[in-house]
Amino acid sequence: MEEGKIEIHTENIFPIIKKAVYSDHEIFLRELISNGVDAINKRRMAAMSNDCSEGDDPKIKISVDRENKMIKISDNGIGMTADEVKRYINQVAFSSAEEFLEKYSKGEDKIIGHFGLGFYSSFMVANKVELITLSAIPESKAIKWSCDGSPNFKLEDIEKESSGTEIILHIMDEETEYLEPSRIKTLVKKYCDFMPVEITLEGENINRRLAPWRKNQSEMTDEDYKEFYRYLYPFQGDPLFWIHLNTDYPYSLQGILYFPKTTGRADWESGEINLYCNQVFVSSSIKEIVPRYLIPLRGVIDSPDIPLNVSRSALQSDRKVRSIGNFVSKKISDKLKSIKNEDKKFYAEIWETIGAFIKIGIMEDEKFSDQIGDIVLFGTTSNEIEKEDIISANGKNFTTLIAYLNRIKEGEDKKVIYCTDEISQANALSLWRSQGVEVLKAETVIDTQYIPWLEEKNQEIKFHRVDSDISDGLTEAKQELTDKDGETDSEKIRSLVKQALNNDKITIQVQALKGEEAPSAMILLPEQMRRINDMGALLEQRLPGLPEHHVLLINQNHSLVKGLLKLHKGGVIIGSDKTSHTNEISNEIALHIYDLAKLSIGGLEPNELMGFQTRTSNLIGQLVEKAQ
């Protein structure tokens, strides 16, 4: 028997392992199984060089002795000699994988590696660990190593029939949850489900082994991809589409990424893409690898070239990681362009789901913007679906910004007319459409940021919401005469409304709008003023309301406004010679016109709505009474 001390460079490595290196105790099972798979791969590679026999039926076996609170994890891999145990186990944090690969550099199998510190994760759940191993190298002797969690160990000869390693964990009282078979199965499924070696628990196979992302794309059918998605994300339906990643240079990376059909509230902090290293699950937090705008995607990325810390749960941002992120982004942009070119209708059908991802990516990543900016879609009011650049899907029509600008006649300003809410902006939208103007349909939230970004990048393009201004093409030019007081009809209307509202923060304009369906009045929000208001609402996480400063446009052609003017002049509507009462009713009508304009954009507060209903009833009653 030999006794000695583990060679470490701190007074006690175990508290560091338990508290700092590994954040989750459950990681111990992943580390020990990974080491077992490494040992099996090492034996296969050594056998190719005729250094040992290959062995039969590679397998990781797990057994549980609940009565004695023990877990045994065994493999039939390459095993270790006494000298190797001293070197690789007693010298904590010494990795044997790098040295082994140098010897067998021609082998194609990857070594998960780091048998050393990973092995010591077992002391997070065990107060004593025993290791029994027999090297597959001929003439080797079996060795038993044991340690109670202190720097002291025991190393002794022992009898063992077959090559490989057994690790026996004496579980702490506070960690007995790991003695439950259901808990072990859950952990194996989480971390080791796709490892290429069979894992059994009490003789039952508990891992899938086959990793779909390791297959060639030609070997996978659409149903294979969908089945894998359903397995990863049960009860989530089928994905919209997917991207199969596979590259060997300048780094090794495989994976399958899915665009989910419904995104819900995307998790922008961690996401739902699972990171693997040689088919070993590492983390679902990959924000250091893929660009932020791709984090809400789902699927798997597997790469041995992503630098990990010893716990395999934290990533180091370096040049290689950034290069991997650019590779993933480029593959996604290529896939999206391919869909747009090959199946425009499908692309339009899924746009409302993927649009936010794409726009955020364009704003955050210049390379992504250059790759995909031209295929961003907007809804359009144009019904000319026979045109090649207008796509019809889900009962809506879509177009690109470039196609829209190309339809603007030569010599006209590159002004993009758009709306964000067809209901609240219905009056203004109807005016533009009645004059044959094509209007783009933007998103209320994301385009609050995307449209200013577009304008900054393309200085010659300006966006104007339908309710921000009224162009000359929507109004009639009228020759107006002045009365004895030197006022025109439009000036009288402005004075009437201004007096009734008694609010200097409201700018009143009077114009003759074209079209029989033009409203009596409209609320106009100058583009820059409205954007500032919308941005403030976004920062305060509230819905944008009606700014205090806004424009009230009175339609001089509307019958209600004409009636107000006649009433003011003492005309035929009421026929009253009671000037004060007439002025009172005029004020009520002016307020009613303003309320109608606010109501059309959802601008009436609950208390205002009650007042509007009361005032409307009283006003109609007075008009009916006077008309009799």
TASULUR-V213171 format. One record per pair of residues at least 12 apart in sequence whose C-alpha atoms are under 8 Angstrom apart, sorted by sequence separation. I is the first residue (numbers start at 1). J is the second residue. D is the distance in whole Angstrom. If there is no record, write none. Layout:
((I	J	D) (I	J	D))
This chain:
((43	55	8) (61	73	6) (62	74	7) (132	144	4) (143	155	7) (144	156	5) (195	207	8) (197	209	6) (226	238	6) (244	256	5) (245	257	8) (272	284	6) (273	285	7) (274	286	8) (385	397	7) (451	463	7) (533	545	8) (60	73	7) (61	74	5) (131	144	6) (132	145	6) (143	156	6) (144	157	6) (193	206	8) (194	207	7) (195	208	8) (196	209	5) (226	239	7) (243	256	6) (244	257	7) (271	284	7) (272	285	8) (273	286	7) (60	74	6) (61	75	6) (97	111	7) (130	144	7) (131	145	5) (143	157	5) (144	158	6) (193	207	5) (194	208	6) (195	209	5) (196	210	7) (242	256	7) (243	257	5) (270	284	7) (271	285	6) (306	320	7) (307	321	8) (383	397	7) (389	403	6) (494	508	6) (533	547	7) (568	582	7) (60	75	5) (97	112	8) (98	113	8) (130	145	6) (131	146	6) (142	157	6) (143	158	5) (192	207	7) (193	208	5) (194	209	4) (195	210	7) (196	211	8) (242	257	6) (243	258	7) (270	285	4) (271	286	7) (306	321	6) (382	397	7) (494	509	7) (567	582	7) (568	583	7) (59	75	6) (60	76	7) (97	113	5) (130	146	4) (141	157	7) (142	158	5) (143	159	8) (185	201	8) (193	209	6) (194	210	6) (195	211	8) (212	228	7) (242	258	4) (257	273	8) (269	285	8) (270	286	6) (271	287	8) (380	396	8) (381	397	7) (494	510	6) (58	75	8) (59	76	7) (96	113	7) (97	114	6) (129	146	6) (130	147	7) (141	158	8) (142	159	6) (189	206	7) (194	211	5) (225	242	8) (241	258	6) (242	259	6) (270	287	6) (359	376	8) (379	396	7) (380	397	6) (493	510	7) (530	547	8) (595	612	7) (40	58	7) (58	76	6) (95	113	7) (96	114	7) (97	115	7) (128	146	7) (129	147	6) (141	159	8) (142	160	6) (188	206	7) (189	207	6) (240	258	7) (241	259	6) (269	287	7) (358	376	8) (379	397	6) (380	398	5) (568	586	7) (58	77	7) (95	114	5) (96	115	6) (128	147	6) (129	148	6) (188	207	7) (239	258	6) (240	259	6) (241	260	8) (379	398	4) (380	399	6) (491	510	8) (567	586	7) (94	114	7) (95	115	6) (96	116	8) (128	148	4) (129	149	8) (181	201	8) (239	259	6) (240	260	6) (378	398	5) (379	399	6) (419	439	7) (421	441	8) (490	510	6) (592	612	7) (55	76	7) (93	114	8) (94	115	8) (95	116	6) (127	148	6) (128	149	6) (185	206	6) (239	260	5) (240	261	5) (355	376	7) (377	398	6) (378	399	6) (417	438	7) (418	439	5) (419	440	6) (420	441	6) (490	511	7) (55	77	8) (94	116	6) (95	117	8) (127	149	6) (238	260	7) (239	261	5) (273	295	7) (355	377	8) (377	399	5) (378	400	6) (417	439	5) (418	440	4) (419	441	5) (420	442	5) (564	586	6) (37	60	7) (93	116	5) (94	117	7) (238	261	7) (272	295	7) (273	296	8) (279	302	7) (377	400	5) (378	401	7) (416	439	8) (417	440	6) (418	441	6) (419	442	6) (420	443	6) (421	444	7) (592	615	8) (36	60	7) (92	116	6) (93	117	5) (237	261	8) (268	292	7) (271	295	5) (272	296	6) (273	297	6) (274	298	8) (276	300	7) (278	302	6) (376	400	6) (377	401	7) (416	440	8) (418	442	7) (420	444	5) (526	550	8) (592	616	7) (91	116	8) (92	117	6) (268	293	8) (270	295	7) (271	296	5) (272	297	7) (273	298	5) (274	299	6) (275	300	6) (276	301	6) (277	302	5) (278	303	6) (375	400	6) (376	401	7) (525	550	6) (526	551	8) (564	589	7) (89	115	8) (123	149	6) (132	158	8) (134	160	7) (269	295	8) (271	297	7) (272	298	5) (273	299	5) (274	300	5) (275	301	5) (276	302	4) (277	303	5) (278	304	6) (351	377	7) (374	400	7) (524	550	6) (525	551	6) (564	590	8) (33	60	7) (88	115	7) (89	116	6) (133	160	8) (136	163	5) (217	244	7) (268	295	6) (271	298	8) (272	299	7) (273	300	6) (274	301	6) (275	302	6) (276	303	7) (277	304	5) (288	315	7) (374	401	8) (439	466	8) (523	550	7) (524	551	5) (588	615	7) (88	116	6) (132	160	8) (134	162	7) (135	163	6) (136	164	7) (267	295	7) (268	296	6) (273	301	7) (288	316	7) (289	317	8) (374	402	7) (523	551	6) (524	552	6) (134	163	5) (135	164	6) (229	258	8) (267	296	6) (277	306	8) (283	312	8) (288	317	6) (348	377	8) (523	552	5) (524	553	7) (89	119	8) (133	163	7) (134	164	5) (266	296	5) (282	312	6) (283	313	6) (522	552	6) (523	553	6) (589	619	8) (133	164	6) (134	165	7) (213	244	7) (282	313	6) (521	552	7) (522	553	5) (588	619	7) (133	165	4) (213	245	8) (289	321	6) (290	322	8) (521	553	5) (522	554	7) (132	165	6) (133	166	6) (263	296	8) (288	321	8) (289	322	7) (521	554	4) (522	555	8) (43	77	6) (131	165	7) (132	166	5) (290	324	8) (291	325	6) (432	466	7) (478	512	8) (520	554	6) (521	555	5) (585	619	7) (40	75	7) (42	77	7) (43	78	4) (131	166	6) (132	167	6) (289	324	7) (290	325	4) (291	326	8) (294	329	8) (333	368	7) (337	372	7) (340	375	7) (476	511	8) (477	512	7) (520	555	5) (39	75	8) (40	76	6) (41	77	7) (42	78	6) (131	167	5) (289	325	5) (290	326	8) (336	372	8) (475	511	7) (476	512	5) (519	555	7) (520	556	8) (39	76	8) (40	77	4) (130	167	6) (131	168	6) (260	297	7) (334	371	8) (429	466	6) (475	512	5) (476	513	6) (518	555	8) (520	557	8) (36	74	7) (37	75	8) (39	77	4) (40	78	6) (129	167	7) (130	168	5) (259	297	6) (260	298	7) (290	328	7) (291	329	8) (330	368	7) (333	371	6) (337	375	7) (428	466	6) (429	467	8) (435	473	7) (475	513	4) (476	514	6) (520	558	5) (36	75	5) (38	77	8) (39	78	5) (129	168	6) (130	169	7) (258	297	6) (259	298	7) (290	329	8) (329	368	7) (333	372	6) (428	467	5) (435	474	7) (474	513	6) (475	514	5) (519	558	7) (520	559	8) (33	73	8) (37	77	8) (39	79	7) (129	169	5) (214	254	7) (257	297	7) (258	298	5) (474	514	6) (518	558	7) (520	560	7) (32	73	8) (36	77	7) (128	169	6) (129	170	6) (213	254	6) (214	255	8) (257	298	6) (258	299	6) (330	371	8) (425	466	7) (520	561	7) (127	169	8) (128	170	5) (213	255	5) (257	299	4) (425	467	7) (432	474	7) (506	548	7) (507	549	8) (509	551	7) (511	553	7) (513	555	6) (552	594	8) (126	169	6) (127	170	6) (128	171	8) (213	256	6) (256	299	6) (257	300	6) (348	391	7) (431	474	7) (505	548	6) (506	549	6) (507	550	6) (508	551	6) (509	552	6) (510	553	6) (511	554	6) (512	555	5) (513	556	7) (514	557	8) (126	170	5) (127	171	6) (255	299	7) (256	300	5) (257	301	8) (348	392	7) (349	393	5) (505	549	5) (506	550	5) (507	551	5) (508	552	5) (509	553	5) (510	554	5) (511	555	5) (512	556	5) (513	557	6) (126	171	4) (127	172	6) (255	300	5) (256	301	7) (348	393	6) (349	394	6) (416	461	7) (418	463	7) (420	465	8) (505	550	7) (506	551	6) (507	552	6) (508	553	6) (509	554	6) (510	555	6) (511	556	6) (512	557	5) (552	597	8) (125	171	6) (126	172	5) (255	301	4) (345	391	6) (414	460	7) (415	461	6) (416	462	6) (417	463	6) (418	464	6) (419	465	5) (506	552	7) (508	554	7) (510	556	6) (511	557	8) (122	169	7) (125	172	6) (254	301	6) (255	302	6) (344	391	7) (345	392	7) (346	393	8) (414	461	5) (415	462	5) (416	463	5) (417	464	5) (418	465	5) (419	466	6) (253	301	7) (254	302	5) (345	393	6) (414	462	7) (415	463	6) (416	464	6) (417	465	6) (418	466	6) (419	467	8) (126	175	8) (253	302	6) (254	303	6) (415	464	7) (417	466	6) (574	623	7) (125	175	6) (253	303	5) (348	398	7) (576	626	8) (252	303	6) (253	304	7) (575	626	8) (81	133	8) (252	304	7) (253	305	8) (381	433	8) (574	626	6) (80	133	6) (81	134	7) (252	305	6) (574	627	6) (79	133	5) (80	134	6) (81	135	5) (251	305	6) (573	627	7) (79	134	5) (80	135	4) (469	524	6) (78	134	8) (79	135	4) (80	136	8) (382	438	6) (467	523	7) (468	524	5) (469	525	7) (78	135	6) (79	136	6) (381	438	6) (382	439	7) (467	524	5) (468	525	5) (469	526	6) (546	603	6) (42	100	8) (46	104	7) (78	136	5) (380	438	7) (381	439	5) (467	525	6) (468	526	4) (469	527	8) (545	603	7) (45	104	7) (77	136	8) (78	137	8) (81	140	7) (82	141	8) (380	439	6) (381	440	7) (467	526	8) (468	527	5) (81	141	7) (82	142	8) (85	145	8) (380	440	4) (381	441	8) (81	142	7) (82	143	6) (379	440	6) (380	441	6) (45	107	6) (81	143	7) (378	440	6) (379	441	5) (465	527	7) (468	530	8) (294	357	7) (378	441	6) (379	442	7) (464	527	6) (45	109	8) (293	357	6) (378	442	6) (293	358	8) (490	556	7) (232	299	8) (293	360	6) (294	361	8) (41	109	7) (211	279	7) (293	361	5) (493	561	8) (41	110	8) (42	111	8) (292	361	8) (41	111	7) (229	299	7) (293	364	8) (493	564	8) (493	565	6) (521	593	6) (38	111	6) (492	565	8) (520	593	7) (521	594	7) (38	112	6) (523	597	6) (37	112	8) (38	113	7) (521	596	7) (522	597	5) (523	598	7) (489	565	8) (521	597	5) (522	598	8) (35	112	7) (520	597	8) (34	112	7) (35	113	7) (523	601	8) (34	113	8) (35	114	8) (35	115	6) (434	515	7) (7	90	6) (8	91	6) (53	136	7) (195	278	8) (196	279	8) (245	328	8) (431	514	8) (448	531	7) (6	90	5) (7	91	5) (8	92	6) (35	119	8) (52	136	6) (53	137	8) (79	163	6) (80	164	8) (195	279	5) (431	515	7) (5	90	8) (6	91	6) (7	92	7) (52	137	5) (78	163	7) (79	164	4) (80	165	8) (194	279	6) (195	280	6) (6	92	8) (32	118	7) (51	137	6) (52	138	7) (76	162	7) (77	163	7) (78	164	6) (79	165	5) (194	280	7) (245	331	8) (360	446	8) (448	534	7) (31	118	5) (32	119	6) (76	163	6) (77	164	5) (192	279	7) (193	280	8) (213	300	8) (359	446	8) (363	450	7) (430	517	8) (431	518	6) (448	535	7) (500	587	5) (31	119	6) (76	164	4) (77	165	7) (192	280	6) (243	331	8) (430	518	8) (499	587	8) (500	588	8) (75	164	5) (76	165	7) (191	280	6) (192	281	7) (243	332	7) (501	590	8) (28	118	8) (31	121	7) (32	122	8) (74	164	7) (75	165	5) (191	281	5) (263	353	7) (356	446	7) (360	450	8) (363	453	7) (496	586	8) (497	587	7) (500	590	6) (501	591	7) (28	119	8) (74	165	6) (75	166	7) (190	281	7) (191	282	7) (262	353	7) (359	450	7) (427	518	7) (496	587	7) (500	591	6) (74	166	4) (243	335	7) (261	353	7) (427	519	7) (28	121	5) (29	122	8) (43	136	7) (73	166	6) (74	167	6) (497	590	5) (27	121	7) (28	122	5) (72	166	7) (73	167	5) (428	522	7) (496	590	7) (497	591	7) (72	167	6) (73	168	7) (259	354	8) (427	522	7) (25	121	8) (28	124	7) (72	168	4) (28	125	8) (71	168	6) (72	169	6) (70	168	7) (71	169	5) (22	121	7) (25	124	6) (70	169	5) (71	170	7) (25	125	7) (70	170	5) (71	171	7) (69	170	6) (70	171	6) (68	170	8) (69	171	6) (17	120	7) (18	121	7) (69	172	8) (17	121	7) (18	123	8) (14	120	8) (18	124	5) (17	124	8) (69	176	7) (71	179	7) (14	123	7) (70	179	7) (69	179	7) (240	350	7) (66	179	6) (65	179	8) (66	180	8) (64	179	6) (64	181	8) (39	164	8) (36	165	8) (14	149	7) (14	150	8) (60	197	7) (62	199	8) (12	150	8) (59	197	6) (60	198	6) (61	199	6) (62	200	6) (63	201	6) (64	202	8) (12	151	7) (58	197	6) (59	198	5) (60	199	5) (61	200	5) (62	201	5) (63	202	5) (58	198	7) (59	199	6) (60	200	6) (61	201	6) (62	202	6) (59	200	8) (61	202	8) (61	203	8) (6	151	5) (5	151	6) (6	152	6) (5	152	5) (6	153	7) (4	152	6) (5	153	6) (3	152	8) (4	153	6) (3	153	7) (4	154	7) (3	154	5) (2	154	6) (3	155	6) (1	154	8) (2	155	6) (1	155	7) (2	156	6) (1	156	5) (1	157	7) (30	187	8) (29	187	7) (30	188	7) (34	192	8) (37	195	8) (29	188	8) (33	192	8) (37	197	7) (26	187	7) (30	191	6) (30	192	7) (112	277	8) (112	278	6) (110	278	7) (427	600	7) (426	600	8) (425	600	7) (424	600	6) (425	601	6) (423	600	8) (424	601	4) (423	601	8) (424	602	6) (118	310	7) (117	310	7) (118	311	7) (114	310	8) (34	280	7) (30	280	8) (21	310	7) (22	311	6) (21	311	6))
